[in-house]
């Protein structure tokens, strides 16, 4: 990222490249960490997208049940994209789909006992990877500062 910023500074010294350096680093960190997380979740037979589904059900609390629409909205997925994930996870025995007792046309998606156990194992393993990378570079105070700064940047993008 420094080389890219230096190149732009050389050819366009009139530009303020500070935002490019920040967002470029955020993008690259997200890609590297995404690859590491994908590798970790694969140990549990899950893609990152499938992990997102079981993790969303898990963190919803008992009875670990949501509608496909609620899952789609939380994960910012189309219902078509969600259906494929649900099919695979149901076939693996990690969740079940059942009729919604309050809506004859609706469905409910519920994490099975096996899905609950896998979600807990996978989230702990993923956090261990994140903690290892994070802790190898930042101390606790720096981590909190970075989190606060990134939260501030995210609020600017919601406007």
PyMOL commands that set and color helices and strands:
alter all, ss='L'
color gray80, all
select helices_A, chain A and resi 2-11+18-42+48-59+68-75+79-91+113-135+140-158
alter helices_A, ss='H'
color red, helices_A
select strands_A, chain A and resi 65-66+95-100+103-111
alter strands_A, ss='S'
color yellow, strands_A
deselect
rebuild
show_as cartoon
